[in-house]
Amino acid sequence: MRVCLFLMLGFALSAEEGPPVEILRGELLKWDGAGAFNLRTRDHRVRECTFDANTYFTSRGSRILAADVRAGNIVELVSDRRQPAGGCYAITVYVLARVTAERFPAYREALGRQQSVLDHIFPRGRLTFSGIVLERSDSSFVLKQRTGTRKVFRLREDTHFAMDGRPADAQMLEINALVFVRGGEGYDGKLEAYHVIRGQMVNPPR
């Protein structure tokens, strides 16, 4: 009975503390090659993190050295929240983009189109919308919902399209087309379309 009680207490404490690891994505504000860095996340919080000789760094599918990382890089990392407790210790760091400060505007725009290296483990784009296409361009489209609300979606390089159950492309986004969108917020807080489906809808917007 005592063993069960201790186990239940342990699970309760773990639940309160949250998962032992978390996925963070953002911009490196400060980089100290000796083992520390500041990361500004997508929700604009600044996290103080550490790393050591056991941290694994990678870019474009290849391992790199900590010395190759610079402030201004956009990274995604797996953080151990237990070292120190509730802190940020980098287990693995994925460098998604490496650019100079002079190219920040184009760099951040490109970031919005980056596919997360962990998308297959932690799917993003949990927001869903439906409506008719009011406007479209090569990089975005405007959706009108039944309530009359208008939403602007940015198209990504990895946006998937389907029409009547079959794979399609962005050409299906014709004006007044009825679509269903699975999307999410990009690094800059703007809506991005991950999956766009065109087909028949019940009670379409007017």
MDAnalysis code that builds the backbone (N, CA, C; Angstrom):
import MDAnalysis as mda
import numpy as np

u = mda.Universe.empty(618, n_residues=206, atom_resindex=np.repeat(np.arange(206), 3), trajectory=True)
u.add_TopologyAttr("name", ["N", "CA", "C"] * 206)
u.add_TopologyAttr("resid", np.arange(1, 207))
u.add_TopologyAttr("resname", ["MET", "ARG", "VAL", "CYS", "LEU", "PHE", "LEU", "MET", "LEU", "GLY", "PHE", "ALA", "LEU", "SER", "ALA", "GLU", "GLU", "GLY", "PRO", "PRO", "VAL", "GLU", "ILE", "LEU", "ARG", "GLY", "GLU", "LEU", "LEU", "LYS", "TRP", "ASP", "GLY", "ALA", "GLY", "ALA", "PHE", "ASN", "LEU", "ARG", "THR", "ARG", "ASP", "HIS", "ARG", "VAL", "ARG", "GLU", "CYS", "THR", "PHE", "ASP", "ALA", "ASN", "THR", "TYR", "PHE", "THR", "SER", "ARG", "GLY", "SER", "ARG", "ILE", "LEU", "ALA", "ALA", "ASP", "VAL", "ARG", "ALA", "GLY", "ASN", "ILE", "VAL", "GLU", "LEU", "VAL", "SER", "ASP", "ARG", "ARG", "GLN", "PRO", "ALA", "GLY", "GLY", "CYS", "TYR", "ALA", "ILE", "THR", "VAL", "TYR", "VAL", "LEU", "ALA", "ARG", "VAL", "THR", "ALA", "GLU", "ARG", "PHE", "PRO", "ALA", "TYR", "ARG", "GLU", "ALA", "LEU", "GLY", "ARG", "GLN", "GLN", "SER", "VAL", "LEU", "ASP", "HIS", "ILE", "PHE", "PRO", "ARG", "GLY", "ARG", "LEU", "THR", "PHE", "SER", "GLY", "ILE", "VAL", "LEU", "GLU", "ARG", "SER", "ASP", "SER", "SER", "PHE", "VAL", "LEU", "LYS", "GLN", "ARG", "THR", "GLY", "THR", "ARG", "LYS", "VAL", "PHE", "ARG", "LEU", "ARG", "GLU", "ASP", "THR", "HIS", "PHE", "ALA", "MET", "ASP", "GLY", "ARG", "PRO", "ALA", "ASP", "ALA", "GLN", "MET", "LEU", "GLU", "ILE", "ASN", "ALA", "LEU", "VAL", "PHE", "VAL", "ARG", "GLY", "GLY", "GLU", "GLY", "TYR", "ASP", "GLY", "LYS", "LEU", "GLU", "ALA", "TYR", "HIS", "VAL", "ILE", "ARG", "GLY", "GLN", "MET", "VAL", "ASN", "PRO", "PRO", "ARG"])
u.atoms.positions = np.array([
    [0.836, -1.202, 0.000],
    [0.000, 0.000, 0.000],
    [0.868, 1.248, 0.000],
    [1.939, 1.237, 0.808],
    [2.839, 2.381, 0.855],
    [3.520, 2.605, -0.487],
    [3.887, 1.463, -1.146],
    [4.547, 1.574, -2.441],
    [3.625, 2.261, -3.432],
    [2.355, 1.863, -3.446],
    [1.378, 2.463, -4.358],
    [1.213, 3.947, -4.061],
    [1.205, 4.273, -2.755],
    [1.042, 5.668, -2.359],
    [2.202, 6.513, -2.856],
    [3.438, 5.975, -2.708],
    [4.611, 6.707, -3.181],
    [4.590, 6.868, -4.700],
    [4.151, 5.818, -5.415],
    [4.077, 5.897, -6.859],
    [3.071, 6.942, -7.305],
    [1.905, 6.952, -6.621],
    [0.878, 7.929, -6.973],
    [1.366, 9.334, -6.691],
    [2.101, 9.507, -5.589],
    [2.635, 10.818, -5.244],
    [3.660, 11.259, -6.282],
    [4.486, 10.304, -6.729],
    [5.500, 10.618, -7.731],
    [4.871, 11.062, -9.037],
    [3.800, 10.367, -9.483],
    [3.119, 10.742, -10.708],
    [2.471, 12.106, -10.573],
    [1.921, 12.381, -9.397],
    [1.271, 13.674, -9.174],
    [2.284, 14.803, -9.262],
    [3.460, 14.601, -8.651],
    [4.490, 15.633, -8.702],
    [4.980, 15.848, -10.120],
    [5.121, 14.745, -10.863],
    [5.576, 14.856, -12.250],
    [4.573, 15.633, -13.076],
    [3.273, 15.397, -12.815],
    [2.235, 16.085, -13.570],
    [2.269, 17.574, -13.299],
    [2.534, 17.949, -12.033],
    [2.575, 19.347, -11.681],
    [3.789, 20.033, -12.297],
    [4.905, 19.313, -12.360],
    [6.133, 19.904, -12.870],
    [6.134, 19.999, -14.388],
    [5.276, 19.213, -15.067],
    [5.239, 19.211, -16.518],
    [6.222, 18.209, -17.079],
    [6.272, 18.086, -18.401],
    [7.166, 17.118, -19.039],
    [8.628, 17.458, -18.783],
    [9.508, 16.456, -18.750],
    [10.934, 16.697, -18.472],
    [11.646, 17.453, -19.591],
    [11.106, 17.388, -20.818],
    [11.721, 18.106, -21.921],
    [10.687, 18.998, -22.594],
    [11.168, 20.031, -23.281],
    [10.275, 20.887, -24.053],
    [10.971, 21.293, -25.338],
    [10.175, 21.654, -26.336],
    [10.689, 22.080, -27.625],
    [10.594, 23.595, -27.690],
    [11.716, 24.264, -27.921],
    [11.761, 25.721, -28.010],
    [12.255, 26.130, -29.394],
    [11.669, 27.194, -29.916],
    [12.092, 27.686, -31.229],
    [12.162, 29.201, -31.185],
    [13.215, 29.775, -31.719],
    [13.306, 31.221, -31.704],
    [14.646, 31.726, -32.202],
    [14.937, 32.954, -31.842],
    [16.122, 33.659, -32.317],
    [17.152, 33.784, -31.203],
    [18.398, 33.486, -31.518],
    [19.467, 33.630, -30.542],
    [19.825, 35.109, -30.395],
    [19.566, 35.659, -29.208],
    [19.895, 37.061, -28.968],
    [21.347, 37.217, -28.536],
    [21.789, 36.325, -27.656],
    [23.174, 36.340, -27.189],
    [23.724, 34.927, -27.272],
    [24.986, 34.819, -27.617],
    [25.619, 33.504, -27.733],
    [26.997, 33.544, -27.108],
    [27.169, 32.771, -26.045],
    [28.460, 32.631, -25.377],
    [28.937, 31.212, -25.638],
    [29.943, 31.090, -26.484],
    [30.436, 29.779, -26.856],
    [30.942, 28.949, -25.698],
    [31.075, 29.583, -24.525],
    [31.555, 28.850, -23.355],
    [30.455, 28.012, -22.712],
    [29.180, 28.248, -23.131],
    [28.130, 27.394, -22.575],
    [26.837, 28.065, -22.196],
    [26.539, 29.259, -22.709],
    [25.292, 29.928, -22.356],
    [24.770, 30.732, -23.542],
    [23.454, 30.908, -23.608],
    [22.861, 31.738, -24.652],
    [21.476, 32.199, -24.219],
    [21.009, 33.282, -24.840],
    [19.662, 33.794, -24.625],
    [18.845, 33.543, -25.880],
    [17.651, 32.999, -25.699],
    [16.777, 32.656, -26.814],
    [15.468, 33.419, -26.702],
    [15.094, 34.152, -27.763],
    [13.784, 34.800, -27.789],
    [12.830, 33.883, -28.540],
    [11.821, 33.371, -27.835],
    [10.906, 32.391, -28.396],
    [9.801, 33.057, -29.200],
    [8.944, 32.231, -29.812],
    [7.877, 32.735, -30.674],
    [6.869, 33.587, -29.905],
    [6.736, 33.356, -28.594],
    [5.817, 34.173, -27.802],
    [6.523, 35.394, -27.213],
    [7.724, 35.696, -27.746],
    [8.501, 36.892, -27.392],
    [9.059, 36.859, -25.967],
    [9.146, 35.689, -25.382],
    [9.812, 35.543, -24.083],
    [11.295, 35.293, -24.322],
    [12.120, 35.762, -23.396],
    [13.560, 35.531, -23.488],
    [13.945, 34.469, -22.462],
    [14.509, 33.370, -22.954],
    [14.917, 32.266, -22.092],
    [16.434, 32.233, -21.986],
    [16.923, 32.029, -20.774],
    [18.351, 31.869, -20.545],
    [18.663, 30.373, -20.513],
    [19.484, 29.918, -21.419],
    [19.766, 28.492, -21.550],
    [21.264, 28.208, -21.452],
    [21.563, 26.964, -21.202],
    [22.956, 26.528, -21.128],
    [23.172, 25.307, -22.010],
    [24.441, 25.027, -22.303],
    [24.803, 23.810, -23.038],
    [26.186, 23.390, -22.589],
    [26.581, 22.188, -22.966],
    [27.913, 21.712, -22.614],
    [28.431, 20.792, -23.713],
    [29.474, 20.050, -23.383],
    [30.114, 19.190, -24.388],
    [29.199, 18.064, -24.858],
    [28.143, 17.762, -24.100],
    [27.224, 16.689, -24.488],
    [26.098, 17.169, -25.387],
    [25.965, 18.478, -25.559],
    [24.915, 19.016, -26.420],
    [25.235, 18.722, -27.883],
    [24.207, 18.291, -28.618],
    [24.378, 17.928, -30.029],
    [23.878, 19.084, -30.903],
    [24.749, 19.607, -31.771],
    [24.394, 20.696, -32.678],
    [24.304, 20.157, -34.098],
    [23.272, 20.594, -34.840],
    [23.108, 20.106, -36.198],
    [22.501, 21.199, -37.084],
    [22.841, 21.166, -38.362],
    [22.293, 22.099, -39.346],
    [22.227, 21.399, -40.690],
    [21.076, 21.489, -41.348],
    [20.886, 20.860, -42.662],
    [21.229, 19.373, -42.653],
    [20.897, 18.715, -41.566],
    [21.091, 17.280, -41.489],
    [22.479, 16.825, -41.115],
    [23.413, 17.769, -40.887],
    [24.786, 17.398, -40.535],
    [25.164, 17.971, -39.177],
    [26.023, 17.267, -38.480],
    [26.477, 17.756, -37.182],
    [27.433, 18.924, -37.371],
    [27.305, 19.935, -36.504],
    [28.194, 21.084, -36.534],
    [28.769, 21.310, -35.143],
    [29.698, 22.228, -35.035],
    [30.307, 22.560, -33.754],
    [29.606, 23.750, -33.120],
    [29.706, 23.854, -31.810],
    [29.136, 25.002, -31.114],
    [29.768, 26.293, -31.625],
    [31.015, 26.201, -32.053],
    [31.716, 27.379, -32.564],
    [31.108, 27.893, -33.866],
    [30.300, 27.068, -34.542],
    [29.674, 27.478, -35.800],
    [28.381, 28.253, -35.581],
    [27.885, 28.273, -34.350],
    [26.621, 28.947, -34.035],
    [26.899, 30.415, -33.725],
    [25.974, 31.283, -34.122],
    [26.142, 32.716, -33.917],
    [24.845, 33.342, -33.405],
    [24.972, 34.473, -32.710],
    [23.796, 35.251, -32.340],
    [23.086, 35.683, -33.614],
    [21.761, 35.641, -33.606],
    [20.997, 35.966, -34.800],
    [20.491, 34.738, -35.517],
    [21.068, 33.555, -35.243],
    [20.567, 32.323, -35.842],
    [19.171, 32.017, -35.319],
    [18.362, 31.412, -36.185],
    [17.072, 30.875, -35.759],
    [17.302, 29.402, -35.452],
    [16.912, 28.980, -34.274],
    [17.172, 27.609, -33.858],
    [15.919, 26.961, -33.275],
    [15.938, 25.661, -33.254],
    [14.919, 24.877, -32.559],
    [15.686, 23.901, -31.677],
    [15.325, 23.829, -30.415],
    [16.108, 22.990, -29.517],
    [15.229, 22.130, -28.622],
    [15.801, 21.006, -28.241],
    [15.184, 20.131, -27.250],
    [15.839, 20.463, -25.924],
    [15.033, 20.920, -24.970],
    [15.562, 21.394, -23.694],
    [15.159, 20.465, -22.557],
    [16.112, 20.172, -21.694],
    [15.860, 19.403, -20.477],
    [15.504, 20.390, -19.377],
    [14.257, 20.346, -18.898],
    [13.774, 21.299, -17.904],
    [14.251, 20.967, -16.491],
    [14.946, 19.842, -16.349],
    [15.352, 19.416, -15.004],
    [16.759, 19.877, -14.648],
    [17.483, 20.480, -15.585],
    [18.882, 20.870, -15.339],
    [19.097, 22.352, -15.666],
    [18.991, 23.252, -14.723],
    [18.483, 23.042, -13.370],
    [16.967, 22.910, -13.386],
    [16.359, 22.649, -12.249],
    [14.919, 22.415, -12.172],
    [14.163, 23.592, -12.781],
    [13.336, 23.284, -13.777],
    [12.544, 24.317, -14.432],
    [13.338, 25.205, -15.362],
    [14.603, 24.890, -15.570],
    [15.462, 25.728, -16.395],
    [15.477, 25.303, -17.844],
    [16.561, 25.642, -18.518],
    [16.685, 25.356, -19.946],
    [18.099, 24.880, -20.229],
    [18.266, 23.571, -20.360],
    [19.551, 22.982, -20.746],
    [19.363, 22.354, -22.120],
    [20.149, 22.769, -23.087],
    [19.993, 22.298, -24.458],
    [20.579, 20.904, -24.642],
    [19.711, 19.955, -24.993],
    [20.163, 18.604, -25.307],
    [20.583, 18.539, -26.771],
    [19.716, 19.060, -27.642],
    [19.985, 19.101, -29.074],
    [19.583, 20.466, -29.612],
    [20.413, 21.035, -30.468],
    [20.131, 22.342, -31.068],
    [20.139, 22.196, -32.586],
    [18.996, 22.489, -33.227],
    [18.879, 22.470, -34.677],
    [18.983, 23.911, -35.183],
    [20.003, 24.229, -35.953],
    [20.133, 25.560, -36.529],
    [19.333, 25.574, -37.827],
    [18.237, 26.338, -37.842],
    [17.343, 26.356, -39.000],
    [17.790, 27.342, -40.066],
    [18.421, 28.434, -39.642],
    [18.878, 29.428, -40.614],
    [20.076, 30.165, -40.048],
    [21.058, 30.405, -40.915],
    [22.255, 31.134, -40.496],
    [22.451, 32.303, -41.446],
    [22.228, 33.520, -40.932],
    [22.353, 34.710, -41.765],
    [23.033, 35.816, -40.986],
    [23.372, 36.877, -41.681],
    [23.984, 38.027, -41.032],
    [22.910, 39.012, -40.608],
    [23.238, 39.897, -39.704],
    [22.269, 40.853, -39.179],
    [21.692, 41.727, -40.293],
    [22.484, 42.011, -41.341],
    [22.025, 42.878, -42.412],
    [20.867, 42.264, -43.186],
    [20.685, 40.957, -43.062],
    [19.647, 40.286, -43.838],
    [18.466, 39.879, -42.963],
    [18.328, 40.480, -41.790],
    [17.273, 40.090, -40.870],
    [15.856, 40.128, -41.451],
    [15.433, 41.199, -42.171],
    [14.056, 41.226, -42.675],
    [13.717, 40.029, -43.556],
    [14.561, 39.753, -44.553],
    [14.306, 38.623, -45.440],
    [14.430, 37.311, -44.679],
    [15.333, 37.288, -43.735],
    [15.592, 36.106, -42.922],
    [14.350, 35.725, -42.114],
    [13.718, 36.727, -41.463],
    [12.540, 36.437, -40.654],
    [11.352, 36.045, -41.521],
    [11.294, 36.622, -42.723],
    [10.218, 36.236, -43.633],
    [10.393, 34.777, -44.044],
    [11.633, 34.392, -44.297],
    [11.909, 33.004, -44.668],
    [11.616, 32.068, -43.510],
    [11.835, 32.558, -42.297],
    [11.586, 31.735, -41.120],
    [10.143, 31.273, -41.071],
    [9.232, 32.158, -41.480],
    [7.820, 31.801, -41.449],
    [7.495, 30.633, -42.350],
    [8.354, 30.383, -43.366],
    [8.114, 29.286, -44.293],
    [8.897, 28.030, -43.930],
    [9.709, 28.116, -42.880],
    [10.518, 26.961, -42.482],
    [9.642, 25.845, -41.936],
    [9.908, 24.640, -42.327],
    [9.222, 23.497, -41.750],
    [10.005, 23.040, -40.535],
    [9.323, 22.851, -39.425],
    [9.992, 22.429, -38.204],
    [10.588, 21.041, -38.386],
    [11.784, 20.841, -37.882],
    [12.416, 19.532, -37.977],
    [11.708, 18.523, -37.091],
    [10.844, 19.003, -36.189],
    [10.140, 18.103, -35.284],
    [8.645, 18.024, -35.594],
    [8.230, 18.482, -36.777],
    [6.809, 18.490, -37.118],
    [6.188, 17.101, -37.052],
    [6.960, 16.083, -37.425],
    [6.398, 14.737, -37.445],
    [6.200, 14.179, -36.034],
    [6.851, 14.769, -35.036],
    [6.696, 14.321, -33.650],
    [5.689, 15.191, -32.910],
    [5.805, 16.500, -33.090],
    [4.908, 17.445, -32.441],
    [4.201, 18.263, -33.523],
    [3.076, 17.724, -34.078],
    [2.400, 18.429, -35.173],
    [1.952, 19.823, -34.757],
    [2.130, 20.788, -35.670],
    [1.660, 22.134, -35.416],
    [0.461, 22.414, -36.311],
    [-0.038, 23.639, -36.294],
    [-1.194, 23.966, -37.106],
    [-2.447, 23.338, -36.561],
    [-2.750, 23.572, -35.295],
    [-3.918, 22.963, -34.664],
    [-5.176, 23.808, -34.812],
    [-5.079, 24.974, -35.452],
    [-6.237, 25.837, -35.659],
    [-6.922, 25.457, -36.966],
    [-8.259, 25.468, -36.983],
    [-9.001, 25.115, -38.186],
    [-9.977, 26.234, -38.555],
    [-10.129, 26.461, -39.853],
    [-11.007, 27.503, -40.366],
    [-11.694, 26.987, -41.622],
    [-12.846, 27.564, -41.949],
    [-13.512, 27.255, -43.207],
    [-14.185, 28.516, -43.721],
    [-14.319, 28.624, -45.039],
    [-14.945, 29.797, -45.623],
    [-14.680, 29.865, -47.110],
    [-14.880, 31.061, -47.684],
    [-14.658, 31.245, -49.109],
    [-13.446, 32.144, -49.326],
    [-12.761, 31.920, -50.430],
    [-11.578, 32.701, -50.771],
    [-12.015, 34.037, -51.367],
    [-11.607, 35.135, -50.732],
    [-11.937, 36.478, -51.222],
    [-10.837, 37.042, -52.112],
    [-9.595, 36.849, -51.689],
    [-8.444, 37.358, -52.439],
    [-7.323, 36.333, -52.354],
    [-6.414, 36.406, -53.314],
    [-5.248, 35.518, -53.263],
    [-4.093, 36.127, -54.036],
    [-2.897, 35.772, -53.607],
    [-1.678, 36.156, -54.304],
    [-0.755, 34.948, -54.295],
    [0.450, 35.120, -54.766],
    [1.388, 33.993, -54.794],
    [1.821, 33.572, -53.396],
    [1.691, 34.480, -52.419],
    [2.204, 34.184, -51.079],
    [1.137, 34.137, -49.986],
    [-0.120, 34.488, -50.311],
    [-1.149, 34.514, -49.275],
    [-2.540, 34.475, -49.883],
    [-3.546, 34.316, -49.020],
    [-4.934, 34.428, -49.461],
    [-5.796, 34.898, -48.296],
    [-6.961, 35.483, -48.633],
    [-7.893, 35.993, -47.631],
    [-9.117, 35.095, -47.603],
    [-9.497, 34.661, -46.399],
    [-10.629, 33.762, -46.219],
    [-11.754, 34.489, -45.490],
    [-12.995, 34.378, -46.007],
    [-14.161, 34.954, -45.344],
    [-14.958, 33.823, -44.702],
    [-15.140, 33.899, -43.383],
    [-15.874, 32.882, -42.661],
    [-17.373, 33.189, -42.647],
    [-18.176, 32.241, -42.179],
    [-19.629, 32.420, -42.138],
    [-20.021, 33.622, -41.302],
    [-19.235, 33.911, -40.273],
    [-19.536, 35.033, -39.389],
    [-19.213, 36.375, -40.030],
    [-18.577, 36.334, -41.195],
    [-18.165, 37.571, -41.848],
    [-16.733, 37.956, -41.533],
    [-16.122, 37.246, -40.580],
    [-14.735, 37.530, -40.208],
    [-13.790, 37.171, -41.354],
    [-12.815, 38.019, -41.569],
    [-11.835, 37.767, -42.616],
    [-10.487, 37.394, -41.995],
    [-9.878, 36.349, -42.516],
    [-8.584, 35.880, -42.042],
    [-7.589, 35.865, -43.201],
    [-6.394, 36.380, -42.933],
    [-5.336, 36.369, -43.942],
    [-4.358, 35.254, -43.613],
    [-4.111, 34.371, -44.566],
    [-3.200, 33.242, -44.366],
    [-1.991, 33.381, -45.278],
    [-0.827, 33.158, -44.726],
    [0.406, 33.124, -45.509],
    [0.620, 31.701, -46.004],
    [0.968, 31.545, -47.266],
    [1.270, 30.232, -47.825],
    [2.730, 29.899, -47.559],
    [2.997, 28.674, -47.144],
    [4.345, 28.215, -46.842],
    [4.868, 27.383, -48.009],
    [6.152, 27.151, -48.004],
    [6.732, 26.289, -49.036],
    [6.224, 24.860, -48.885],
    [5.835, 24.486, -47.650],
    [5.364, 23.122, -47.418],
    [3.855, 23.055, -47.198],
    [3.097, 24.085, -47.615],
    [1.641, 24.024, -47.524],
    [1.128, 22.915, -48.434],
    [0.244, 22.079, -47.902],
    [-0.328, 20.976, -48.684],
    [-1.729, 21.368, -49.162],
    [-2.048, 21.003, -50.401],
    [-3.345, 21.324, -50.984],
    [-4.036, 20.026, -51.410],
    [-5.362, 19.990, -51.258],
    [-6.142, 18.838, -51.701],
    [-7.471, 19.345, -52.252],
    [-7.929, 18.708, -53.321],
    [-9.193, 19.106, -53.953],
    [-9.985, 17.859, -54.271],
    [-11.184, 17.791, -53.705],
    [-12.042, 16.612, -53.887],
    [-11.313, 15.325, -53.520],
    [-10.507, 15.401, -52.463],
    [-9.825, 14.222, -51.959],
    [-8.532, 13.869, -52.655],
    [-8.106, 14.684, -53.628],
    [-6.878, 14.385, -54.352],
    [-5.858, 15.507, -54.176],
    [-4.560, 15.188, -54.245],
    [-3.526, 16.231, -54.115],
    [-3.707, 17.311, -55.175],
    [-3.447, 18.546, -54.800],
    [-3.599, 19.667, -55.722],
    [-2.491, 20.678, -55.442],
    [-2.605, 21.869, -56.042],
    [-1.633, 22.932, -55.787],
    [-2.378, 24.235, -55.528],
    [-1.621, 25.324, -55.382],
    [-2.211, 26.611, -55.004],
    [-3.169, 27.153, -56.059],
    [-3.136, 26.619, -57.268],
    [-4.029, 27.091, -58.315],
    [-5.497, 26.828, -57.986],
    [-5.746, 25.943, -57.051],
    [-7.136, 25.636, -56.682],
    [-7.764, 26.759, -55.860],
    [-6.944, 27.693, -55.378],
    [-7.455, 28.793, -54.557],
    [-8.071, 29.878, -55.431],
    [-9.165, 29.545, -56.083],
    [-9.863, 30.501, -56.926],
    [-10.782, 31.371, -56.077],
    [-11.084, 32.568, -56.549],
    [-11.992, 33.460, -55.840],
    [-13.354, 32.769, -55.678],
    [-13.914, 32.848, -54.479],
    [-15.205, 32.245, -54.098],
    [-15.131, 30.726, -53.907],
    [-13.923, 30.160, -53.968],
    [-13.786, 28.725, -53.710],
    [-14.043, 28.451, -52.230],
    [-14.742, 27.367, -51.938],
    [-15.005, 26.956, -50.567],
    [-13.851, 26.094, -50.082],
    [-13.212, 26.471, -48.972],
    [-12.051, 25.724, -48.502],
    [-12.087, 25.517, -46.992],
    [-11.376, 24.510, -46.565],
    [-11.123, 24.209, -45.162],
    [-9.624, 24.372, -44.949],
    [-9.227, 25.085, -43.885],
    [-7.816, 25.369, -43.647],
    [-7.386, 24.892, -42.269],
    [-6.289, 24.145, -42.235],
    [-5.629, 23.840, -40.957],
    [-4.400, 24.728, -40.915],
    [-4.308, 25.542, -39.873],
    [-3.216, 26.494, -39.826],
    [-2.685, 26.740, -38.430],
    [-1.809, 27.718, -38.326],
    [-1.214, 28.075, -37.043],
    [-0.506, 29.402, -37.185],
    [0.059, 29.884, -36.087],
    [0.763, 31.160, -36.106],
    [2.242, 30.952, -36.404],
    [2.778, 31.797, -37.269],
    [4.196, 31.755, -37.584],
    [5.004, 32.448, -36.508],
    [6.298, 32.540, -36.738],
    [7.198, 33.159, -35.759],
    [6.804, 34.602, -35.463],
    [6.264, 35.310, -36.465],
    [5.878, 36.712, -36.295],
    [4.434, 36.880, -35.849],
    [3.750, 35.777, -35.526],
    [2.382, 35.850, -35.027],
    [1.320, 35.849, -36.111],
    [1.713, 35.850, -37.388],
    [0.741, 35.854, -38.479],
    [0.301, 34.429, -38.809],
    [-0.952, 34.304, -39.294],
    [-1.489, 32.987, -39.604],
    [-0.814, 32.383, -40.835],
    [-0.527, 31.075, -40.752],
    [0.053, 30.337, -41.862],
    [-0.835, 29.147, -42.169],
    [-0.949, 28.795, -43.437],
    [-1.751, 27.641, -43.849],
    [-0.857, 26.416, -43.983],
    [-1.193, 25.361, -43.241],
    [-0.438, 24.110, -43.324],
    [-1.109, 23.131, -44.293],
    [-2.448, 23.159, -44.310],
    [-3.190, 22.232, -45.159],
    [-4.453, 22.941, -45.623],
    [-4.676, 22.992, -46.925],
    [-5.868, 23.632, -47.480],
    [-6.630, 22.607, -48.306],
    [-7.899, 22.422, -47.982],
    [-8.736, 21.431, -48.666],
    [-9.906, 22.141, -49.342],
    [-10.116, 21.862, -50.604],
    [-11.257, 22.432, -51.335],
    [-12.252, 21.334, -51.651],
    [-13.522, 21.626, -51.440],
    [-14.560, 20.644, -51.712],
    [-15.896, 21.156, -51.242],
    [-16.900, 20.294, -51.231],
    [-18.221, 20.677, -50.797],
    [-18.258, 20.899, -49.312],
    [-18.986, 21.947, -48.871],
    [-19.102, 22.277, -47.451],
    [-20.577, 22.406, -47.091],
    [-20.905, 21.979, -45.886],
    [-22.273, 22.113, -45.402],
    [-22.454, 23.524, -44.861],
    [-23.551, 24.186, -45.208],
    [-23.846, 25.543, -44.766],
    [-22.664, 26.491, -45.031],
    [-22.328, 26.707, -46.287],
    [-21.201, 27.584, -46.615],
    [-21.489, 29.017, -46.220],
    [-20.449, 29.863, -46.054],
    [-20.650, 31.251, -45.688],
    [-21.352, 32.005, -46.804],
    [-22.080, 33.061, -46.450],
    [-22.815, 33.862, -47.437],
    [-22.155, 35.221, -47.600],
])
